[in-house]
Amino acid sequence: MTDNSAMTDSSAESPEPSDTPAAPPEDRAVVVTGGGTGIGRAVAHRFAEEGARVLVVGRTTATLQETAADNPRIRTLTADITAPDGPDTVVETALEHFGRLDILVNNAAIGIRGPLNALSPADIDAQLTTNLRAPLLLTRRALAPLEASSGTIVNIGTAGSVGTKACPDLSVYGATKAALDLLTRTWAVEFAPRGIRAVAVAPGVTDTGVPLRNGWTTEQYAAFLADARIRIPSARIGTPDEIAWWVTRLTDPLAGYANGTVLVVDGALSLR
């Protein structure tokens, strides 16, 4: 095992936590990646309803505009967070609009279903890049403004990667989300001296409609939801609004003692 004491410490001395007070709800500035559809859209709407100013980021202008829907509290940014300049573009745009950054929601992700031998190298790279590398680099770029606001990072994972259950036909997706859970816990400890919290929400089966946009037929999607409903102890499917509620609760000032938390919201499916 490597002796950690011999490793080079690139962090040098950690700066003192910021004395900047947390922004009131009506002044908080939030970035939500993958904000054009599903959970990302619901998260943006929930924050805006609570008075925050929100920048939704995604690759498709039309869906981002649907999320904003003339809401003066929601701004849009069409950008590819996996591009080399993606993190800079996102953070700089947020600061231009709001002058600060209080909450970063790493929500954008893709999942390509299939056994490993059926996945192309491009399929694997796309999931690793979008689900893991992009939030790593975006969070890295956002650290300074988050420190200035004593902000919060929220990673959106999946209940399927929590614990020891396997993810057949979703091995790469599950692996990236399990890694994101570990990053959440690690960042909580690493960034705590800087006044930054890191938490995660791990949704179970949620009716986002994403499979329909990935080529599933209406019949296939309905069958998937029906099968899931049978297996879920709560006997129903989750909604994006329910996941969004928990995201906003974990970023509430009263939740400040929650750090490194990975909150499973799945109708108890992961407990079976």
DRENVEX-126656 format. One record per residue (C-alpha): residue number from 1; z, x, y. Coordinates in nm, 3 decimals. Layout:
BEGIN
ATOM;nr;zz;xx;yy
ATOM;NUM;Z;X;Y
...
This chain:
BEGIN
ATOM;nr;zz;xx;yy
ATOM;1;0.000;0.000;0.000
ATOM;2;-0.081;0.130;0.346
ATOM;3;0.216;0.237;0.555
ATOM;4;0.187;0.019;0.865
ATOM;5;0.383;0.272;1.066
ATOM;6;0.091;0.511;1.031
ATOM;7;-0.162;0.265;1.165
ATOM;8;-0.297;0.300;1.515
ATOM;9;-0.144;0.037;1.743
ATOM;10;-0.423;-0.073;1.978
ATOM;11;-0.198;-0.326;2.151
ATOM;12;0.013;-0.061;2.324
ATOM;13;0.305;-0.230;2.499
ATOM;14;0.297;-0.607;2.500
ATOM;15;0.311;-0.750;2.853
ATOM;16;0.599;-0.970;2.954
ATOM;17;0.545;-1.344;2.904
ATOM;18;0.393;-1.518;3.204
ATOM;19;0.628;-1.683;3.454
ATOM;20;0.354;-1.929;3.547
ATOM;21;0.483;-2.281;3.475
ATOM;22;0.290;-2.499;3.236
ATOM;23;0.048;-2.728;3.413
ATOM;24;0.133;-3.098;3.437
ATOM;25;-0.081;-3.321;3.211
ATOM;26;-0.312;-3.417;3.496
ATOM;27;-0.390;-3.053;3.571
ATOM;28;-0.423;-2.899;3.225
ATOM;29;-0.757;-2.736;3.151
ATOM;30;-0.885;-2.768;2.796
ATOM;31;-1.182;-2.621;2.607
ATOM;32;-1.299;-2.801;2.293
ATOM;33;-1.570;-2.641;2.081
ATOM;34;-1.785;-2.870;1.870
ATOM;35;-1.711;-3.138;2.124
ATOM;36;-2.026;-3.342;2.082
ATOM;37;-1.928;-3.544;1.776
ATOM;38;-1.651;-3.646;1.539
ATOM;39;-1.307;-3.493;1.580
ATOM;40;-1.414;-3.276;1.875
ATOM;41;-1.531;-3.580;2.069
ATOM;42;-1.211;-3.770;1.990
ATOM;43;-0.999;-3.472;2.099
ATOM;44;-1.187;-3.449;2.430
ATOM;45;-1.143;-3.821;2.494
ATOM;46;-0.773;-3.810;2.412
ATOM;47;-0.703;-3.519;2.644
ATOM;48;-0.903;-3.684;2.924
ATOM;49;-0.712;-4.010;2.876
ATOM;50;-0.390;-3.815;2.920
ATOM;51;-0.515;-3.668;3.246
ATOM;52;-0.640;-3.327;3.141
ATOM;53;-0.967;-3.170;3.252
ATOM;54;-1.187;-3.090;2.955
ATOM;55;-1.488;-2.868;2.887
ATOM;56;-1.672;-2.972;2.571
ATOM;57;-1.893;-2.706;2.417
ATOM;58;-2.172;-2.747;2.166
ATOM;59;-2.534;-2.677;2.085
ATOM;60;-2.676;-3.024;2.147
ATOM;61;-2.692;-3.144;2.505
ATOM;62;-2.747;-3.509;2.417
ATOM;63;-2.432;-3.545;2.207
ATOM;64;-2.224;-3.359;2.463
ATOM;65;-2.345;-3.597;2.732
ATOM;66;-2.248;-3.889;2.508
ATOM;67;-1.899;-3.741;2.482
ATOM;68;-1.872;-3.706;2.859
ATOM;69;-2.017;-4.057;2.917
ATOM;70;-1.975;-4.032;3.295
ATOM;71;-1.606;-3.943;3.254
ATOM;72;-1.525;-3.730;3.560
ATOM;73;-1.260;-3.541;3.364
ATOM;74;-1.504;-3.414;3.101
ATOM;75;-1.755;-3.135;3.171
ATOM;76;-2.020;-3.022;2.925
ATOM;77;-2.155;-2.681;2.829
ATOM;78;-2.453;-2.641;2.601
ATOM;79;-2.393;-2.304;2.439
ATOM;80;-2.393;-2.128;2.104
ATOM;81;-2.045;-1.989;2.047
ATOM;82;-2.183;-1.758;1.778
ATOM;83;-2.415;-1.582;2.025
ATOM;84;-2.308;-1.240;2.158
ATOM;85;-2.247;-1.384;2.504
ATOM;86;-2.098;-1.710;2.373
ATOM;87;-1.727;-1.634;2.429
ATOM;88;-1.787;-1.499;2.780
ATOM;89;-2.000;-1.801;2.871
ATOM;90;-1.739;-2.050;2.749
ATOM;91;-1.437;-1.892;2.916
ATOM;92;-1.613;-1.807;3.241
ATOM;93;-1.751;-2.161;3.269
ATOM;94;-1.406;-2.310;3.211
ATOM;95;-1.256;-2.087;3.479
ATOM;96;-1.536;-2.172;3.722
ATOM;97;-1.475;-2.544;3.673
ATOM;98;-1.097;-2.552;3.648
ATOM;99;-0.960;-2.221;3.774
ATOM;100;-0.739;-2.187;3.467
ATOM;101;-0.730;-2.238;3.091
ATOM;102;-0.431;-2.402;2.922
ATOM;103;-0.558;-2.510;2.581
ATOM;104;-0.830;-2.377;2.352
ATOM;105;-0.930;-2.603;2.062
ATOM;106;-1.130;-2.413;1.800
ATOM;107;-1.298;-2.710;1.636
ATOM;108;-1.663;-2.615;1.578
ATOM;109;-1.743;-2.561;1.210
ATOM;110;-2.009;-2.612;0.949
ATOM;111;-1.974;-2.675;0.577
ATOM;112;-2.262;-2.627;0.336
ATOM;113;-2.193;-2.791;0.002
ATOM;114;-2.304;-2.633;-0.324
ATOM;115;-2.199;-2.390;-0.597
ATOM;116;-2.197;-2.027;-0.490
ATOM;117;-2.513;-1.941;-0.682
ATOM;118;-2.700;-2.215;-0.492
ATOM;119;-2.601;-2.084;-0.149
ATOM;120;-2.838;-1.845;0.024
ATOM;121;-2.708;-1.542;0.213
ATOM;122;-2.801;-1.731;0.530
ATOM;123;-2.587;-2.026;0.420
ATOM;124;-2.291;-1.796;0.365
ATOM;125;-2.339;-1.607;0.691
ATOM;126;-2.370;-1.928;0.891
ATOM;127;-2.034;-2.055;0.769
ATOM;128;-1.855;-1.722;0.811
ATOM;129;-1.997;-1.680;1.160
ATOM;130;-1.934;-2.030;1.293
ATOM;131;-1.604;-2.103;1.121
ATOM;132;-1.433;-1.766;1.144
ATOM;133;-1.602;-1.500;1.355
ATOM;134;-1.670;-1.733;1.649
ATOM;135;-1.311;-1.856;1.688
ATOM;136;-1.186;-1.499;1.650
ATOM;137;-1.403;-1.372;1.934
ATOM;138;-1.356;-1.679;2.154
ATOM;139;-0.979;-1.659;2.119
ATOM;140;-0.990;-1.287;2.196
ATOM;141;-1.184;-1.356;2.515
ATOM;142;-0.950;-1.640;2.616
ATOM;143;-0.625;-1.447;2.580
ATOM;144;-0.591;-1.338;2.942
ATOM;145;-0.626;-1.686;3.099
ATOM;146;-0.414;-1.838;2.822
ATOM;147;-0.142;-1.584;2.892
ATOM;148;-0.158;-1.667;3.262
ATOM;149;-0.092;-2.035;3.185
ATOM;150;0.145;-1.988;2.888
ATOM;151;-0.123;-2.174;2.696
ATOM;152;-0.184;-2.297;2.344
ATOM;153;-0.449;-2.229;2.080
ATOM;154;-0.526;-2.513;1.840
ATOM;155;-0.729;-2.437;1.529
ATOM;156;-0.883;-2.726;1.339
ATOM;157;-0.867;-2.650;0.968
ATOM;158;-0.884;-2.870;0.662
ATOM;159;-0.624;-3.007;0.424
ATOM;160;-0.848;-2.884;0.143
ATOM;161;-0.758;-2.521;0.217
ATOM;162;-0.382;-2.575;0.230
ATOM;163;-0.176;-2.468;-0.071
ATOM;164;-0.332;-2.366;-0.400
ATOM;165;-0.594;-2.634;-0.464
ATOM;166;-0.951;-2.524;-0.520
ATOM;167;-1.251;-2.637;-0.314
ATOM;168;-1.534;-2.670;-0.569
ATOM;169;-1.879;-2.660;-0.409
ATOM;170;-1.717;-2.574;-0.076
ATOM;171;-1.588;-2.227;-0.158
ATOM;172;-1.713;-2.052;0.154
ATOM;173;-1.610;-2.335;0.386
ATOM;174;-1.266;-2.353;0.223
ATOM;175;-1.223;-1.977;0.246
ATOM;176;-1.302;-1.974;0.617
ATOM;177;-1.052;-2.252;0.683
ATOM;178;-0.783;-2.081;0.475
ATOM;179;-0.844;-1.770;0.683
ATOM;180;-0.809;-1.977;0.999
ATOM;181;-0.471;-2.101;0.875
ATOM;182;-0.356;-1.742;0.830
ATOM;183;-0.486;-1.652;1.175
ATOM;184;-0.285;-1.940;1.319
ATOM;185;0.037;-1.807;1.167
ATOM;186;-0.043;-1.448;1.256
ATOM;187;-0.141;-1.528;1.614
ATOM;188;0.180;-1.726;1.658
ATOM;189;0.379;-1.409;1.598
ATOM;190;0.137;-1.170;1.767
ATOM;191;0.091;-1.371;2.086
ATOM;192;0.445;-1.509;2.125
ATOM;193;0.554;-1.216;2.346
ATOM;194;0.266;-1.312;2.577
ATOM;195;0.384;-1.672;2.604
ATOM;196;0.093;-1.811;2.400
ATOM;197;0.141;-2.053;2.110
ATOM;198;-0.093;-2.096;1.814
ATOM;199;-0.092;-2.412;1.602
ATOM;200;-0.336;-2.587;1.370
ATOM;201;-0.419;-2.934;1.249
ATOM;202;-0.555;-2.964;0.894
ATOM;203;-0.729;-3.301;0.852
ATOM;204;-0.797;-3.463;0.519
ATOM;205;-1.092;-3.692;0.454
ATOM;206;-1.186;-3.828;0.795
ATOM;207;-1.467;-4.065;0.883
ATOM;208;-1.656;-3.842;1.124
ATOM;209;-2.008;-3.924;1.010
ATOM;210;-2.084;-3.553;0.989
ATOM;211;-2.242;-3.572;0.639
ATOM;212;-2.493;-3.824;0.772
ATOM;213;-2.603;-3.569;1.029
ATOM;214;-2.630;-3.308;0.753
ATOM;215;-2.881;-3.504;0.548
ATOM;216;-2.670;-3.740;0.340
ATOM;217;-2.797;-4.093;0.295
ATOM;218;-2.587;-4.389;0.404
ATOM;219;-2.532;-4.474;0.038
ATOM;220;-2.415;-4.123;-0.048
ATOM;221;-2.170;-4.119;0.241
ATOM;222;-2.033;-4.463;0.155
ATOM;223;-1.983;-4.358;-0.208
ATOM;224;-1.803;-4.042;-0.096
ATOM;225;-1.562;-4.240;0.124
ATOM;226;-1.504;-4.499;-0.148
ATOM;227;-1.417;-4.231;-0.403
ATOM;228;-1.186;-4.055;-0.158
ATOM;229;-1.010;-4.380;-0.074
ATOM;230;-0.917;-4.423;-0.441
ATOM;231;-0.764;-4.074;-0.458
ATOM;232;-0.571;-4.085;-0.130
ATOM;233;-0.214;-4.213;-0.176
ATOM;234;-0.230;-4.393;0.158
ATOM;235;-0.541;-4.570;0.024
ATOM;236;-0.748;-4.528;0.337
ATOM;237;-0.967;-4.282;0.525
ATOM;238;-0.850;-4.105;0.838
ATOM;239;-1.013;-4.151;1.178
ATOM;240;-1.103;-3.888;1.438
ATOM;241;-0.868;-4.059;1.685
ATOM;242;-0.574;-4.004;1.451
ATOM;243;-0.649;-3.633;1.427
ATOM;244;-0.693;-3.611;1.805
ATOM;245;-0.352;-3.771;1.859
ATOM;246;-0.186;-3.493;1.663
ATOM;247;-0.381;-3.226;1.851
ATOM;248;-0.253;-3.356;2.183
ATOM;249;0.101;-3.393;2.049
ATOM;250;0.114;-3.032;1.933
ATOM;251;0.006;-2.917;2.280
ATOM;252;0.264;-3.130;2.460
ATOM;253;0.533;-2.925;2.638
ATOM;254;0.796;-3.101;2.425
ATOM;255;0.632;-2.944;2.118
ATOM;256;0.689;-2.595;2.256
ATOM;257;0.911;-2.487;1.967
ATOM;258;0.627;-2.552;1.721
ATOM;259;0.451;-2.221;1.680
ATOM;260;0.247;-2.114;1.380
ATOM;261;0.258;-2.471;1.253
ATOM;262;-0.029;-2.588;1.031
ATOM;263;0.004;-2.966;1.032
ATOM;264;-0.159;-3.148;0.741
ATOM;265;-0.284;-3.499;0.825
ATOM;266;-0.441;-3.634;0.506
ATOM;267;-0.267;-3.949;0.384
ATOM;268;-0.073;-3.733;0.133
ATOM;269;-0.386;-3.640;-0.064
ATOM;270;-0.292;-3.271;-0.076
ATOM;271;0.040;-3.363;-0.239
ATOM;272;-0.115;-3.519;-0.548
